Amino acid sequence: MTSVFIVTYKEAPAIDMPLPPPLRLWVVVVVVVLVVTVVVKPSGALQRCIFDEVQAQVRVVRAAPNHTDNLTNEPGLRLSAGEEHPLTAGQRTSNQGGRTGVSVKQRHLSTRREMTSSPAASPQPIRIHTWIPRESDNITDAERSRLTSAVEEAVKKVSSLLSVNSILGPLLLSRDVNKYCKFVWSNSRNANYNRCGRANMNYRNETCLDVIIPDDHLTGCDIYPEPDSPGRTVLRAEGAGIPDTDFLLYLHIRSTDKCRAQPHVLAYAVHCQTDTHGRPVAGLVVICRHKLREAAYNHQTTVQTVIHELFHALGFSKDLFHTWRDCSSTTQGGAGCSPLGKLVHSDGSGQMRIYSQSVISALQEHLASADPELGGPLENLHVAAGRVSSHWESRVLRGSIMTAVLEDSTTVRIDPVTLAALQDTGWYTVNLSQAQSLVWGQGDGATFGSLSNCKDNSSSFFCTGSELGCHFLHLHKGECQTDPYLEGCRVFKPLKNASECWKGENTRQSTVEERSGEIWGFESRCFFSNLTRQRQLPVLSSPLEGRCYRHRCTAPNRYRIQVSGSDWMDCPAGGTIQIKGFQGLVSCPQRRLCLYPDITPPPGDVNPASHTSNPYEMFASVPVLAFAAAAAAVCLLAVSYRKCRSCRDRIHTVPEDHSHP
């Protein structure tokens, strides 16, 4: 989607006479050049999740208790030549001729046993096996390399967070009896009670959304033509299954209709099979292929999106909330767990929340409140009253990896509330020590994020108006904006143009930066400031806005800052300081810096295709030819109108909703 940009001019003199025709032409040239060069800039659109919309289209198959179609035979895997190929978690496979995997001869299996997990073994990191269907073979080597790298990193991260009681033997998925069977024997007095009596002649295959599941991944199925006769017909033979696997992830790379219709969607997922205890054992993630192309690709964003979709497929789903179980007193892999029942209720204000023990505790600790109403708040946009979604409420848990929209990759966190929710499914042992710091709302109390709280100026996390400031992690400059998910609340969102204080290449030798003393670089963070270098004539004070200055931690919540040309100075958290040689002051944020060791800039440039220009310089990232044309036009105007004072320009993307609270 093309971004729309606004160019505003400040301090421009009024022209009380019409421009002569030649200058009118140059003005048109300037405007056209600016529009063309700005509109073609890559959009900084956020990644939106459509999980609930897609999951509603899937019929989930659940293995029945004592299911005889699951095995614990000797591990083996058969690949049909030219069919599908696996990408096994934690193992980078060779790419010869676009095929991966090892062929293993399928053996006839004369006996069947139920797929089980070992009751004696302690939980082990979940083994996620990724399988790429044949339809994805036409991706280029570069796209495959990007995909493989991102998926392996995401799977490795999820496996380090979640442990399960490992499945014994290979994983075999179930067939949907409602698809292959025309009817089952229903008389309990018959020998073949509950067995299929007639085959559905239209039965072709099992699918996970729009991906065909290979027969080799599936249990077999038999037909018993007579109600009391042991005679049977094998409709489909038993597959060999997938060895060393607790969750089978089908990964489809295509530009689907949903990808084309919704440009903010990078990927979407579903779960399609569960085991006898309700734990998802198979799912699908669709990666929109155009997002793997070089101009649009962002590695860290792709990794985070795959993790987000995996969390959905593994259990963070409104369709599975009612199946979560209390397994605190058992190690039987779910066998001795008790149902938690209905977990989602409305609080006093109508906000739908998950009331499970770990989630309540995590949110109470995060907001520093003992309020028992602090369940995990669920997103209510596009959700009917009394219904629920599979995402956290953005106003309360902004920055969490499980909100409906993911912002800049440097601001997304695998937060403790999300990990607590996965713990409360009862299917996983979660490594809570790996939770990343969720700064948003930290310690702000039980009412944080409510519609009244965000608009009464009682919280420093929200803002009013449309001024420039700092994103709450202080890695980026920001602009006060709202969007539909915030429901009128306004927050500082990273600017689309060179908002990263930690990127040295954002430095521009401009009069604005020279006056304000800004410094870009790895140590730099965003501070509210109105510093202006002192001159002989006094300068009127300006409002505080986001500026980039160096910082160094000296103790928890204590730090020093450096402005261009100044010495290092102590910046008292919660206070302000003045800098020698400057008029104005710098505001020192309270409990935002030097408290969270895991909040740092990425080691390299996350996305060189975006955030490439200074928000105060209109031409910082304009192509050379366009810049030259615009500059020439401006110069011509300047010669003709020497009385025209210098103009200060600013470019920003129009937010989704600029309405004021």
C-alpha positions as CSV (number, residue, x, y, z in Angstrom):
1,M,0.0,0.0,0.0
2,T,1.4,3.4,-1.0
3,S,2.0,5.7,1.9
4,V,0.7,9.3,1.7
5,F,3.0,12.1,2.8
6,I,2.2,15.6,3.9
7,V,4.7,18.4,3.4
8,T,4.2,21.4,5.6
9,Y,6.0,24.7,5.4
10,K,6.8,26.9,8.4
11,E,7.9,30.5,8.6
12,A,7.2,30.9,4.9
13,P,6.6,34.6,3.8
14,A,3.3,35.5,2.2
15,I,3.6,36.3,-1.5
16,D,1.2,39.1,-2.3
17,M,1.7,39.0,-6.0
18,P,1.1,36.3,-8.6
19,L,4.0,34.3,-9.9
20,P,5.1,35.0,-13.4
21,P,4.5,32.1,-15.8
22,P,8.1,30.7,-15.8
23,L,8.1,30.5,-12.1
24,R,4.7,28.9,-12.0
25,L,6.1,26.2,-14.2
26,W,9.1,25.7,-11.8
27,V,6.7,25.5,-8.8
28,V,4.8,22.7,-10.6
29,V,8.1,20.9,-11.2
30,V,9.0,21.1,-7.6
31,V,5.7,19.7,-6.4
32,V,5.7,16.9,-9.0
33,V,9.2,15.9,-8.1
34,L,8.4,15.8,-4.4
35,V,5.2,13.8,-4.9
36,V,6.9,11.2,-7.1
37,T,10.0,10.8,-5.0
38,V,8.0,10.5,-1.8
39,V,5.3,8.2,-2.9
40,V,7.6,5.6,-4.3
41,K,9.3,5.3,-0.9
42,P,8.7,1.8,0.6
43,S,5.9,1.8,3.0
44,G,6.7,1.3,6.7
45,A,3.4,-0.6,7.1
46,L,3.0,-2.7,10.2
47,Q,2.4,-6.4,10.1
48,R,-1.2,-7.3,10.7
49,C,-2.4,-10.8,11.8
50,I,-5.6,-12.5,10.3
51,F,-5.4,-15.7,12.3
52,D,-9.0,-15.7,13.6
53,E,-10.3,-15.1,10.1
54,V,-8.4,-18.0,8.6
55,Q,-8.8,-20.4,11.5
56,A,-12.5,-20.2,11.2
57,Q,-12.2,-21.8,7.8
58,V,-10.5,-24.9,9.1
59,R,-12.1,-28.1,10.4
60,V,-9.7,-29.3,13.1
61,V,-9.3,-33.1,13.4
62,R,-8.8,-34.4,16.9
63,A,-7.4,-37.8,17.6
64,A,-9.9,-39.9,19.6
65,P,-8.8,-41.6,22.9
66,N,-7.3,-45.0,22.3
67,H,-7.1,-44.2,18.6
68,T,-5.8,-47.2,16.8
69,D,-4.7,-45.2,13.8
70,N,-1.5,-43.9,15.6
71,L,1.7,-45.9,16.0
72,T,4.9,-46.0,18.0
73,N,6.8,-48.1,15.5
74,E,10.4,-47.8,14.6
75,P,11.1,-44.3,13.3
76,G,11.0,-44.0,9.5
77,L,10.2,-41.5,6.8
78,R,9.4,-42.2,3.2
79,L,9.5,-39.4,0.7
80,S,7.8,-39.8,-2.6
81,A,10.1,-38.7,-5.5
82,G,9.2,-35.3,-6.7
83,E,6.5,-34.7,-4.1
84,E,7.2,-32.9,-0.9
85,H,10.4,-32.2,1.1
86,P,11.0,-31.5,4.8
87,L,12.9,-28.8,6.5
88,T,13.7,-30.3,9.8
89,A,13.9,-28.0,12.9
90,G,17.4,-27.3,14.1
91,Q,19.0,-28.9,11.0
92,R,20.0,-27.0,7.8
93,T,19.4,-29.4,5.0
94,S,21.2,-29.5,1.7
95,N,19.6,-27.9,-1.3
96,Q,20.5,-30.1,-4.2
97,G,18.0,-29.8,-7.1
98,G,15.5,-28.1,-4.7
99,R,15.0,-31.4,-2.7
100,T,15.8,-32.1,0.9
101,G,15.4,-35.1,3.2
102,V,16.5,-38.7,3.1
103,S,14.5,-41.5,1.5
104,V,13.7,-44.4,3.8
105,K,12.1,-47.6,2.7
106,Q,8.5,-48.0,3.9
107,R,7.9,-51.3,5.7
108,H,4.6,-53.1,6.1
109,L,3.3,-52.6,9.6
110,S,1.3,-55.6,10.9
111,T,0.6,-54.2,14.4
112,R,-0.7,-50.9,15.7
113,R,-0.2,-49.1,18.9
114,E,-1.5,-45.8,20.2
115,M,0.8,-42.8,19.8
116,T,1.8,-41.9,23.4
117,S,4.3,-39.7,25.2
118,S,6.6,-41.1,27.8
119,P,5.2,-40.7,31.4
120,A,8.6,-41.2,33.0
121,A,10.6,-38.8,30.9
122,S,10.8,-35.1,31.9
123,P,9.6,-32.6,29.4
124,Q,12.0,-31.9,26.5
125,P,12.2,-28.9,24.1
126,I,9.4,-29.3,21.6
127,R,10.5,-30.8,18.3
128,I,9.0,-28.9,15.4
129,H,9.4,-30.5,12.0
130,T,8.8,-28.2,9.1
131,W,7.5,-29.5,5.8
132,I,7.5,-27.5,2.5
133,P,4.9,-28.7,0.0
134,R,5.7,-29.3,-3.6
135,E,3.8,-26.2,-4.6
136,S,6.4,-24.0,-3.0
137,D,9.2,-25.4,-5.2
138,N,9.2,-22.5,-7.6
139,I,10.8,-20.0,-5.1
140,T,14.2,-18.7,-6.0
141,D,17.4,-19.7,-4.2
142,A,17.6,-16.3,-2.6
143,E,14.0,-16.6,-1.4
144,R,14.6,-20.1,-0.1
145,S,17.7,-18.9,1.7
146,R,15.9,-16.1,3.4
147,L,13.0,-18.3,4.3
148,T,15.2,-21.1,5.7
149,S,17.2,-18.7,7.8
150,A,14.2,-17.0,9.3
151,V,12.2,-20.2,10.0
152,E,15.1,-22.0,11.6
153,E,15.7,-19.0,13.9
154,A,12.0,-18.8,14.8
155,V,11.7,-22.6,15.4
156,K,14.9,-22.6,17.5
157,K,13.6,-19.8,19.6
158,V,10.2,-21.5,20.2
159,S,11.9,-24.8,21.0
160,S,14.0,-23.0,23.6
161,L,10.8,-21.6,25.2
162,L,8.4,-24.6,25.2
163,S,9.0,-28.2,26.4
164,V,6.6,-31.2,26.1
165,N,6.5,-34.8,27.0
166,S,8.0,-36.1,23.8
167,I,5.9,-38.4,21.5
168,L,7.2,-42.0,21.4
169,G,7.9,-43.1,17.9
170,P,6.9,-41.2,14.7
171,L,4.1,-38.7,14.6
172,L,1.1,-39.9,12.6
173,L,-1.8,-37.5,11.9
174,S,-5.4,-38.7,11.9
175,R,-7.8,-39.0,9.1
176,D,-11.1,-37.2,9.3
177,V,-13.8,-39.9,9.6
178,N,-16.4,-37.5,8.4
179,K,-14.5,-37.2,5.1
180,Y,-13.6,-40.8,4.3
181,C,-16.6,-42.6,5.8
182,K,-20.2,-42.5,4.5
183,F,-21.6,-44.0,7.8
184,V,-20.5,-45.9,10.9
185,W,-22.1,-48.8,12.6
186,S,-24.1,-47.2,15.5
187,N,-25.6,-50.2,17.2
188,S,-23.5,-50.8,20.3
189,R,-24.4,-54.5,20.3
190,N,-22.7,-55.0,16.9
191,A,-19.1,-56.3,16.8
192,N,-18.1,-53.4,14.5
193,Y,-19.7,-50.7,16.6
194,N,-18.3,-47.2,15.8
195,R,-16.4,-48.6,12.8
196,C,-16.9,-47.3,9.3
197,G,-19.3,-49.4,7.3
198,R,-19.2,-47.6,3.9
199,A,-16.5,-45.5,2.3
200,N,-17.2,-42.1,0.8
201,M,-16.5,-42.6,-2.8
202,N,-15.6,-38.9,-3.3
203,Y,-12.9,-39.1,-0.6
204,R,-9.5,-37.9,-2.0
205,N,-7.2,-36.6,0.7
206,E,-6.7,-34.8,4.0
207,T,-5.8,-31.1,4.0
208,C,-4.4,-28.5,6.3
209,L,-6.2,-25.4,5.0
210,D,-5.2,-25.5,1.3
211,V,-2.2,-27.9,1.6
212,I,-2.7,-31.6,0.9
213,I,-1.3,-33.7,3.7
214,P,0.8,-36.6,2.3
215,D,-0.6,-40.1,2.9
216,D,2.7,-41.0,4.4
217,H,2.0,-38.5,7.3
218,L,-1.4,-40.1,8.0
219,T,-2.9,-43.2,9.7
220,G,-4.6,-45.8,7.6
221,C,-8.3,-46.4,7.5
222,D,-10.4,-49.5,7.0
223,I,-14.0,-50.3,5.9
224,Y,-16.1,-53.0,7.7
225,P,-18.9,-53.8,5.2
226,E,-20.8,-56.0,7.7
227,P,-21.9,-55.0,11.2
228,D,-20.6,-58.3,12.9
229,S,-18.1,-59.7,10.4
230,P,-14.4,-59.2,11.1
231,G,-13.8,-58.9,7.3
232,R,-12.4,-55.5,6.3
233,T,-11.2,-53.6,3.3
234,V,-8.1,-51.3,3.6
235,L,-9.2,-48.0,2.2
236,R,-5.8,-46.3,2.8
237,A,-2.7,-47.9,4.0
238,E,-0.8,-46.8,7.1
239,G,1.8,-44.1,6.6
240,A,5.3,-44.2,8.1
241,G,4.9,-41.0,10.0
242,I,7.4,-38.3,10.9
243,P,10.1,-39.4,13.4
244,D,11.4,-37.2,16.3
245,T,8.5,-34.8,16.0
246,D,6.1,-33.3,18.5
247,F,4.6,-30.7,16.1
248,L,4.4,-30.9,12.3
249,L,4.5,-27.5,10.6
250,Y,3.4,-27.2,7.0
251,L,5.1,-24.2,5.5
252,H,3.5,-22.8,2.3
253,I,5.2,-20.0,0.3
254,R,2.7,-18.5,-2.1
255,S,1.2,-15.1,-3.0
256,T,-2.3,-16.2,-2.1
257,D,-5.5,-14.2,-2.5
258,K,-5.3,-13.2,1.1
259,C,-1.7,-12.0,0.6
260,R,-2.7,-9.9,-2.4
261,A,-5.9,-8.5,-0.9
262,Q,-4.2,-7.5,2.4
263,P,-0.8,-5.9,1.8
264,H,-0.1,-5.5,5.5
265,V,-0.2,-9.3,6.0
266,L,3.2,-11.0,5.9
267,A,2.0,-14.5,6.9
268,Y,-0.9,-16.3,8.5
269,A,-1.4,-19.6,10.3
270,V,-3.8,-22.3,11.4
271,H,-3.7,-25.4,13.6
272,C,-5.4,-28.4,11.9
273,Q,-4.9,-31.4,14.1
274,T,-4.7,-32.0,17.9
275,D,-3.8,-35.1,20.0
276,T,-6.1,-36.9,22.4
277,H,-5.4,-34.2,25.1
278,G,-6.2,-31.3,22.8
279,R,-2.6,-30.2,22.1
280,P,-2.1,-29.1,18.5
281,V,0.2,-31.5,16.7
282,A,0.0,-30.1,13.2
283,G,-0.5,-26.6,11.7
284,L,0.2,-24.5,8.6
285,V,2.0,-21.2,8.2
286,V,1.6,-19.4,4.9
287,I,4.4,-17.0,4.0
288,C,3.3,-14.4,1.5
289,R,5.9,-14.9,-1.2
290,H,6.3,-11.2,-2.2
291,K,7.5,-10.5,1.3
292,L,10.6,-12.7,0.6
293,R,11.7,-10.5,-2.3
294,E,14.8,-8.3,-1.6
295,A,13.1,-4.9,-1.6
296,A,10.5,-5.9,0.9
297,Y,12.4,-8.4,3.0
298,N,13.2,-7.8,6.6
299,H,14.8,-10.8,8.4
300,Q,14.0,-9.9,12.0
301,T,10.4,-9.0,11.1
302,T,10.0,-12.4,9.4
303,V,11.4,-14.2,12.4
304,Q,9.0,-12.4,14.8
305,T,6.0,-13.0,12.5
306,V,6.8,-16.8,12.3
307,I,7.1,-16.9,16.1
308,H,3.8,-15.1,16.4
309,E,2.0,-17.5,14.0
310,L,3.6,-20.5,15.7
311,F,2.3,-19.4,19.1
312,H,-1.2,-19.2,17.5
313,A,-0.8,-22.7,16.0
314,L,0.5,-24.1,19.2
315,G,-2.4,-23.0,21.4
316,F,-2.8,-19.2,21.6
317,S,-6.2,-19.4,19.9
318,K,-9.7,-18.4,21.0
319,D,-10.9,-21.8,19.7
320,L,-8.6,-23.5,22.2
321,F,-9.0,-21.4,25.3
322,H,-11.8,-23.6,26.6
323,T,-9.5,-26.7,26.2
324,W,-6.6,-25.3,28.4
325,R,-5.9,-27.6,31.3
326,D,-4.5,-27.5,34.8
327,C,-1.5,-29.9,34.8
328,S,0.3,-28.5,37.9
329,S,-0.1,-31.8,39.8
330,T,0.9,-34.2,37.0
331,T,3.8,-35.1,34.7
332,Q,1.7,-37.5,32.5
333,G,1.8,-35.3,29.4
334,G,-1.8,-34.2,30.0
335,A,-3.3,-37.6,31.0
336,G,-3.9,-36.5,34.6
337,C,-4.8,-32.9,34.0
338,S,-8.1,-31.3,34.8
339,P,-10.0,-28.9,32.5
340,L,-9.8,-25.2,33.5
341,G,-13.3,-24.7,32.0
342,K,-14.4,-21.3,30.7
343,L,-11.5,-18.9,31.1
344,V,-12.7,-15.9,29.3
345,H,-15.0,-13.4,31.0
346,S,-15.8,-9.8,30.8
347,D,-14.6,-7.4,33.4
348,G,-16.6,-4.6,34.9
349,S,-15.9,-2.3,32.0
350,G,-16.8,-4.9,29.3
351,Q,-13.2,-5.8,28.4
352,M,-12.9,-9.5,27.7
353,R,-10.1,-11.1,29.6
354,I,-8.4,-14.5,30.1
355,Y,-8.6,-15.5,33.8
356,S,-6.0,-18.2,34.2
357,Q,-3.6,-18.3,37.2
358,S,-0.3,-17.6,35.5
359,V,-1.7,-14.9,33.3
360,I,-3.3,-13.1,36.2
361,S,-0.1,-13.3,38.2
362,A,2.1,-12.1,35.3
363,L,-0.2,-9.1,34.7
364,Q,-0.4,-8.2,38.3
365,E,3.4,-8.2,38.6
366,H,3.8,-6.2,35.4
367,L,1.3,-3.5,36.4
368,A,2.2,-3.6,40.1
369,S,-1.3,-4.3,41.2
370,A,-3.1,-6.9,43.2
371,D,-6.4,-6.3,41.5
372,P,-8.0,-9.7,40.9
373,E,-9.8,-8.4,37.8
374,L,-6.4,-8.2,36.0
375,G,-6.9,-11.1,33.6
376,G,-5.2,-11.0,30.2
377,P,-7.1,-8.4,28.1
378,L,-8.1,-9.5,24.6
379,E,-8.4,-7.3,21.6
380,N,-11.9,-6.1,20.9
381,L,-11.6,-4.5,17.5
382,H,-13.7,-6.2,14.8
383,V,-15.0,-8.5,17.6
384,A,-18.7,-8.7,18.4
385,A,-19.8,-7.9,22.0
386,G,-19.3,-10.9,24.2
387,R,-17.0,-12.6,21.7
388,V,-13.2,-12.9,22.0
389,S,-10.1,-12.7,19.8
390,S,-6.8,-14.5,19.8
391,H,-4.7,-11.3,20.4
392,W,-3.9,-9.1,23.4
393,E,-5.5,-5.7,23.7
394,S,-3.1,-3.2,22.1
395,R,-3.7,-0.4,24.6
396,V,-2.7,-2.6,27.5
397,L,0.1,-4.8,26.1
398,R,1.6,-2.8,23.3
399,G,4.9,-4.3,22.2
400,S,3.8,-7.9,23.0
401,I,4.4,-10.4,20.3
402,M,0.8,-11.5,20.5
403,T,-0.9,-8.2,19.7
404,A,-2.8,-8.1,16.4
405,V,-0.3,-5.7,14.8
406,L,3.4,-5.9,15.1
407,E,5.4,-2.7,15.0
408,D,9.0,-2.1,14.2
409,S,10.9,-5.3,14.9
410,T,13.2,-3.6,17.5
411,T,10.1,-2.9,19.6
412,V,8.5,-6.3,19.7
413,R,8.9,-8.4,22.8
414,I,8.3,-12.1,23.7
415,D,6.7,-10.9,26.9
416,P,6.1,-12.6,30.3
417,V,2.3,-12.4,29.9
418,T,2.3,-14.3,26.6
419,L,4.6,-17.0,28.0
420,A,2.3,-17.2,31.1
421,A,-0.6,-17.9,28.7
422,L,1.3,-20.7,27.0
423,Q,2.1,-22.2,30.4
424,D,-1.6,-22.1,31.3
425,T,-2.5,-24.3,28.3
426,G,-1.3,-27.2,30.4
427,W,0.5,-28.7,27.4
428,Y,3.8,-27.0,27.8
429,T,6.5,-26.4,30.4
430,V,7.6,-22.9,29.6
431,N,11.0,-21.3,30.2
432,L,9.7,-18.2,31.8
433,S,13.2,-16.9,32.5
434,Q,13.6,-16.2,28.7
435,A,10.7,-13.6,28.8
436,Q,11.8,-10.3,27.3
437,S,11.1,-7.0,29.2
438,L,7.7,-5.5,28.5
439,V,8.2,-1.9,29.3
440,W,4.8,-0.7,28.1
441,G,2.7,0.1,31.2
442,Q,5.3,-1.2,33.7
443,G,4.1,-0.4,37.2
444,D,1.2,1.9,36.1
445,G,-1.6,0.2,38.0
446,A,-4.8,-1.7,37.3
447,T,-6.5,1.0,35.2
448,F,-3.6,1.3,32.7
449,G,-4.7,1.2,29.1
450,S,-8.3,1.9,29.8
451,L,-10.0,4.4,27.5
452,S,-10.3,6.9,30.4
453,N,-6.7,6.3,31.6
454,C,-5.2,7.0,28.1
455,K,-6.9,10.3,27.7
456,D,-6.6,11.9,31.2
457,N,-2.8,12.6,31.0
458,S,-2.3,10.3,34.0
459,S,0.1,8.0,32.2
460,S,3.4,9.0,30.5
461,F,3.0,6.2,28.1
462,F,0.2,8.0,26.2
463,C,0.3,11.4,24.5
464,T,-2.0,14.0,23.1
465,G,-2.0,16.0,19.9
466,S,0.3,15.2,17.0
467,E,3.6,16.4,18.3
468,L,7.0,14.8,17.8
469,G,8.5,12.9,20.7
470,C,10.1,9.6,21.6
471,H,8.8,6.0,21.4
472,F,8.5,4.6,24.8
473,L,11.6,2.4,24.5
474,H,13.6,5.6,23.5
475,L,15.3,3.8,20.6
476,H,13.3,5.9,18.1
477,K,12.0,9.3,17.6
478,G,8.2,9.2,17.4
479,E,5.1,11.0,16.4
480,C,1.9,11.1,18.5
481,Q,-0.6,9.0,16.6
482,T,-3.6,6.7,17.0
483,D,-5.0,3.9,15.0
484,P,-8.1,1.7,15.0
485,Y,-6.7,-0.7,17.6
486,L,-6.0,2.1,20.0
487,E,-9.6,3.4,19.8
488,G,-8.7,7.1,20.0
489,C,-5.8,6.7,22.5
490,R,-2.6,8.2,21.1
491,V,1.0,7.0,21.5
492,F,4.4,7.9,20.1
493,K,5.0,5.7,17.1
494,P,8.4,5.4,15.4
495,L,8.6,7.9,12.5
496,K,8.8,6.3,9.0
497,N,11.9,8.3,8.2
498,A,15.1,7.8,10.0
499,S,13.6,7.5,13.5
500,E,16.3,5.3,14.9
501,C,18.6,7.3,17.1
502,W,21.0,4.2,17.2
503,K,21.8,4.4,13.5
504,G,24.8,6.5,12.9
505,E,24.0,6.8,9.2
506,N,21.0,8.9,10.1
507,T,23.3,11.8,10.9
508,R,22.8,14.7,8.6
509,Q,24.8,17.9,8.7
510,S,21.8,20.2,8.8
511,T,21.2,23.5,10.5
512,V,18.5,21.9,12.7
513,E,20.9,19.3,14.0
514,E,23.7,21.8,14.4
515,R,21.5,24.0,16.5
516,S,20.1,21.2,18.7
517,G,23.3,19.3,19.3
518,E,21.9,15.9,18.2
519,I,24.2,12.8,17.9
520,W,23.2,9.6,16.1
521,G,25.0,6.3,16.9
522,F,24.7,3.0,18.7
523,E,24.9,4.6,22.2
524,S,22.3,7.2,21.3
525,R,18.7,7.3,22.6
526,C,15.7,9.6,22.2
527,F,15.2,12.4,24.7
528,F,12.6,15.1,24.9
529,S,14.5,18.3,24.4
530,N,14.3,21.9,23.1
531,L,18.0,22.6,23.2
532,T,19.2,25.4,20.9
533,R,22.8,26.6,20.6
534,Q,23.2,30.0,22.2
535,R,23.7,33.0,19.9
536,Q,24.2,36.7,20.5
537,L,20.5,37.3,20.1
538,P,18.0,35.5,22.4
539,V,16.0,32.7,20.9
540,L,12.4,32.0,21.8
541,S,11.9,28.7,23.6
542,S,10.3,25.9,21.6
543,P,8.3,23.0,22.8
544,L,10.0,19.8,23.8
545,E,10.4,17.2,21.0
546,G,12.3,14.0,20.4
547,R,16.1,14.5,19.9
548,C,18.9,12.0,19.7
549,Y,21.8,12.2,22.2
550,R,24.4,9.7,23.5
551,H,23.8,8.0,26.8
552,R,25.8,5.7,29.2
553,C,24.5,3.8,32.1
554,T,26.1,4.3,35.5
555,A,23.7,2.4,37.7
556,P,20.1,1.1,37.4
557,N,17.9,4.0,36.3
558,R,21.0,6.3,36.3
559,Y,22.8,7.5,33.3
560,R,24.8,10.3,31.7
561,I,24.2,12.0,28.4
562,Q,26.4,13.8,25.8
563,V,25.3,16.5,23.4
564,S,27.3,17.4,20.4
565,G,30.2,19.5,21.5
566,S,29.5,19.0,25.3
567,D,31.0,16.9,28.0
568,W,29.2,13.9,29.5
569,M,26.7,15.1,32.1
570,D,24.6,13.3,34.7
571,C,20.9,13.2,33.7
572,P,18.8,12.7,36.8
573,A,15.9,10.3,35.9
574,G,12.6,12.1,36.2
575,G,14.4,15.5,36.1
576,T,15.8,17.9,33.5
577,I,19.3,19.4,32.8
578,Q,20.7,22.3,31.0
579,I,23.8,22.1,28.8
580,K,26.5,24.7,28.6
581,G,26.4,26.5,25.3
582,F,22.8,25.8,24.8
583,Q,19.5,27.4,25.6
584,G,16.6,25.1,26.7
585,L,16.8,21.8,28.5
586,V,16.8,18.0,28.2
587,S,14.2,15.9,30.0
588,C,15.6,12.7,31.6
589,P,13.1,9.8,31.4
590,Q,12.2,8.0,34.6
591,R,12.5,4.2,34.7
592,R,12.9,3.8,30.9
593,L,16.7,3.7,30.5
594,C,19.3,1.6,32.2
595,L,16.8,-0.8,33.7
596,Y,16.3,-3.4,30.9
597,P,19.5,-5.0,29.7
598,D,17.7,-6.9,26.9
599,I,16.4,-3.7,25.3
600,T,19.2,-2.7,22.9
601,P,19.6,-1.8,19.3
602,P,20.0,-4.8,16.9
603,P,23.6,-5.8,16.1
604,G,23.2,-4.7,12.5
605,D,20.9,-2.8,10.2
606,V,17.6,-4.6,10.5
607,N,16.1,-3.1,7.4
608,P,18.2,-1.0,5.1
609,A,15.3,-0.4,2.8
610,S,13.3,1.6,5.3
611,H,13.9,4.4,7.8
612,T,16.4,6.1,5.6
613,S,15.8,9.8,5.9
614,N,15.9,12.4,8.7
615,P,12.4,13.6,9.7
616,Y,13.6,17.1,9.5
617,E,15.2,16.9,6.1
618,M,12.8,16.5,3.2
619,F,15.4,15.4,0.7
620,A,17.5,13.0,2.8
621,S,16.5,9.8,1.0
622,V,15.3,11.2,-2.3
623,P,16.9,9.7,-5.3
624,V,19.8,11.7,-6.7
625,L,18.2,12.9,-9.9
626,A,15.0,13.9,-8.3
627,F,16.9,15.7,-5.6
628,A,18.9,17.6,-8.1
629,A,15.8,18.6,-10.0
630,A,14.0,19.8,-6.9
631,A,17.1,21.6,-5.6
632,A,17.5,23.4,-8.9
633,A,13.9,24.5,-8.9
634,V,14.1,25.8,-5.3
635,C,17.3,27.7,-6.1
636,L,15.6,29.4,-9.1
637,L,12.8,30.4,-6.8
638,A,15.2,31.7,-4.2
639,V,17.0,33.9,-6.8
640,S,13.7,35.5,-7.9
641,Y,12.5,36.1,-4.3
642,R,15.5,37.1,-2.2
643,K,13.2,38.4,0.4
644,C,11.8,34.9,1.1
645,R,13.0,33.7,4.4
646,S,14.3,30.2,4.8
647,C,11.6,27.5,5.2
648,R,11.7,24.6,7.5
649,D,10.2,21.5,6.0
650,R,9.0,18.3,7.6
651,I,7.8,15.1,6.0
652,H,5.9,12.3,7.8
653,T,3.6,9.5,6.9
654,V,-0.1,10.1,7.6
655,P,-1.1,7.7,10.4
656,E,-4.1,5.5,10.0
657,D,-6.2,7.8,12.0
658,H,-5.2,11.4,13.0
659,S,-8.4,12.1,14.9
660,H,-7.9,13.7,18.3
661,P,-9.2,12.1,21.5
